[in-house]
Amino acid sequence: MKIEHIELRRVKLPLVTPFRTSFGVSFERETTLVRVVTATAEGWAECAAEPDPLYSSEFLDGCDLVLRDHLIPRLRALGDRLTAEHVGSCLGPVKGHPMSKAVLETAVLDAQLKETGVALGQYLGAVRDRVPAGVSVGIMDSIDQLLDAVAGYLAEGYVRIKLKIDPAGTSTRSAPSGSASVLTSCCRSTPTPHTPWRMLATWPGSTRSILC
C-alpha cells in the first residue's frame, strides 16, 4: 500500500453537555484527526491526547510535531512495502509517544481495510456484530443529579457506567443515606446486547489542517 499524502487536521467539537472532572469543566473536545490517503481509499483516526499535558505527558501540539517530523517520514520511507502490520516495527526506534503512534497506525489500518474490503471486526476476529456499550459520566453538583443522569443513560440502554469523582467536592459529603447502594444497583442493570455508542460531540467546529 502506497500513501499519497497524510493530513493532520485539528478540530474542536462542542460537547452535547459540559463534562466536569477533577481537572475542570470541558465544553468542547479538541483533537487531531489523521487522514491517510492512498490511490483507492482513505483512512481516518482520532488522537487520544489532550491539548495540555495534565492527564498524560503527551499533548496535542507535541503529538502533531512527533507525527510530522518523526513518525510520518518513517512510514513514507517504506514506500509500497507499507502495511498496517509493519507500522509498529517501523515506528519502534522512536521512543515513547504511544498516542502519536496509535493514531497513525489506526489511520493506516483504516485505509488498508477499506482498500481490501475487510471489516474491522473481521480483521480482529470478532465473533459477533454488536457489543455492549458504556458511557462516562462527569462530576455532578449533587448525588440526586448524578442518579438522574445515570438513570437516563441506563434507560437509553447503556450497560457500563464510568463515574468521575472529585474527592474534595461537596456532593459526596452530602450524599443521602443509601445512595451508593442505589447507584451500584442501577449500574448492575441487565445488559442489552445491541447498544450503540452515545455520540458525545457534534461535528461543526473550527478546523486546522496540516498536509504531510
C-alpha positions in Angstrom: 0.0 0.0 0.0 1.4 3.3 -1.0 0.5 6.5 0.8 -0.3 9.5 -1.5 -0.5 12.0 1.4 -1.2 12.3 5.1 -3.2 15.2 6.6 -3.3 16.3 10.3 -6.5 18.1 10.9 -7.1 19.9 14.2 -10.8 20.1 15.1 -12.8 21.4 18.0 -16.1 19.6 18.7 -18.7 21.2 21.0 -19.9 18.7 23.6 -23.6 18.0 23.9 -23.3 18.8 27.6 -20.4 20.2 29.7 -18.1 17.4 31.1 -16.7 18.0 34.5 -13.7 16.2 36.0 -11.2 16.9 38.8 -9.2 18.9 36.2 -12.0 21.3 35.4 -15.0 21.6 33.1 -14.8 20.9 29.3 -17.2 22.4 26.9 -15.6 21.0 23.7 -13.3 18.2 22.6 -10.2 19.4 20.8 -8.3 16.7 19.0 -6.1 16.0 15.9 -7.6 13.8 13.2 -5.2 11.9 11.0 -6.2 11.3 7.4 -4.2 8.8 5.3 -4.9 8.8 1.6 -3.9 6.1 -0.9 -4.8 5.7 -4.5 -8.1 3.9 -3.8 -9.0 4.7 -0.2 -8.6 7.0 2.8 -8.3 6.2 6.4 -9.1 8.3 9.5 -8.2 8.2 13.2 -8.5 10.4 16.2 -5.6 11.2 18.5 -6.4 10.4 22.2 -4.1 13.1 23.6 -5.5 16.2 25.4 -4.5 19.8 24.5 -2.4 20.1 27.7 0.0 17.6 29.4 -2.0 17.4 32.6 -3.5 13.9 32.4 -0.7 12.4 30.3 2.8 13.5 29.3 1.6 13.5 25.6 -0.4 16.5 24.4 -1.8 17.6 21.0 0.8 20.1 19.8 3.6 17.6 20.9 1.8 14.8 19.1 1.5 16.9 15.9 5.2 17.6 16.0 6.2 14.0 16.5 3.9 12.8 13.8 5.1 15.4 11.3 8.8 15.4 11.9 9.5 11.8 13.0 6.7 9.2 12.5 5.3 10.1 9.1 8.7 10.3 7.4 9.5 6.8 8.6 6.3 5.5 7.1 6.9 7.2 3.8 10.3 5.6 3.6 8.6 2.2 3.4 7.0 3.1 0.1 4.9 0.3 -1.5 6.1 -2.1 1.3 3.8 -0.3 3.9 1.1 -2.3 5.6 -0.7 -1.7 8.9 1.2 -4.8 10.2 4.5 -3.1 9.6 3.7 0.2 11.3 4.6 -0.9 14.8 8.1 -2.1 13.9 8.7 0.8 11.6 8.0 3.4 14.4 9.7 1.3 17.1 13.0 3.2 17.0 11.2 6.4 18.1 11.0 6.1 21.9 7.7 6.7 23.7 4.8 8.6 22.2 2.3 5.8 22.2 -0.7 8.0 21.4 1.0 9.5 18.4 2.0 6.1 17.1 -1.5 4.7 17.8 -3.4 7.3 15.8 -1.1 6.9 12.8 -1.3 3.1 12.9 -5.1 3.2 13.2 -5.4 5.6 10.2 -3.2 3.3 8.1 -5.2 0.3 9.1 -8.5 2.1 8.3 -7.2 2.9 4.8 -5.9 -0.7 4.3 -9.2 -2.3 5.4 -11.2 0.0 3.0 -8.8 -0.9 0.2 -9.2 -4.6 0.8 -12.9 -4.5 1.7 -12.4 -6.2 5.0 -14.5 -5.1 8.1 -12.6 -4.1 11.2 -14.5 -6.8 13.2 -13.5 -9.4 10.7 -9.9 -8.3 10.8 -9.8 -8.5 14.6 -11.5 -11.9 14.6 -14.8 -10.8 16.1 -17.4 -13.5 16.7 -20.4 -11.1 16.9 -21.5 -7.8 15.2 -22.7 -6.0 18.4 -21.1 -5.3 21.8 -22.4 -3.7 25.0 -21.5 0.0 25.2 -20.8 2.3 28.1 -20.7 6.0 28.9 -18.5 8.2 31.2 -20.5 10.5 33.5 -18.9 13.7 34.7 -19.0 15.1 38.2 -22.4 16.5 39.2 -23.4 19.1 41.7 -25.4 16.6 43.8 -26.0 12.9 44.3 -29.6 13.3 43.1 -28.4 14.9 39.9 -25.9 12.1 39.4 -28.5 9.4 40.0 -30.8 11.1 37.4 -28.0 11.2 34.9 -27.2 7.5 35.4 -30.8 6.5 35.2 -31.2 8.4 32.0 -28.2 6.6 30.4 -29.4 3.2 31.6 -32.8 3.9 30.1 -31.1 4.5 26.8 -29.6 1.1 27.0 -26.0 1.7 28.3 -24.7 -1.1 30.5 -21.4 0.2 31.7 -21.2 3.5 33.7 -17.9 5.2 34.5 -18.2 7.9 37.1 -15.9 10.8 37.6 -15.3 11.6 41.3 -14.0 14.7 43.0 -12.7 13.7 46.5 -12.8 17.4 47.6 -16.3 18.0 46.3 -19.3 18.7 48.5 -21.7 16.3 46.6 -20.1 13.1 48.1 -20.1 14.5 51.6 -23.8 15.4 51.4 -24.8 12.1 49.9 -28.1 10.8 51.2 -28.1 7.5 53.1 -28.2 4.5 50.8 -27.4 6.5 47.6 -24.2 4.5 47.0 -26.1 1.2 47.0 -28.8 2.6 44.8 -26.2 3.8 42.3 -24.5 0.4 42.4 -27.8 -1.3 41.8 -28.6 0.9 38.8 -25.2 0.2 37.3 -25.8 -3.5 37.6 -29.0 -3.5 35.5 -29.5 -6.3 33.0 -27.3 -5.6 29.9 -28.7 -5.4 26.4 -26.6 -6.8 23.6 -27.3 -4.2 20.9 -26.5 -0.9 22.4 -24.9 1.8 20.2 -22.2 4.2 21.5 -23.5 7.5 22.6 -22.5 10.5 20.4 -20.8 12.9 22.9 -20.0 15.6 20.4 -21.5 17.3 17.4 -19.4 17.9 14.3 -19.4 21.6 13.5 -16.4 23.5 14.8 -13.2 25.2 13.8 -10.6 23.1 11.9 -6.9 23.5 11.1 -5.2 21.2 8.6 -1.5 20.3 8.0 -0.5 18.3 4.9 2.5 16.0 5.4 
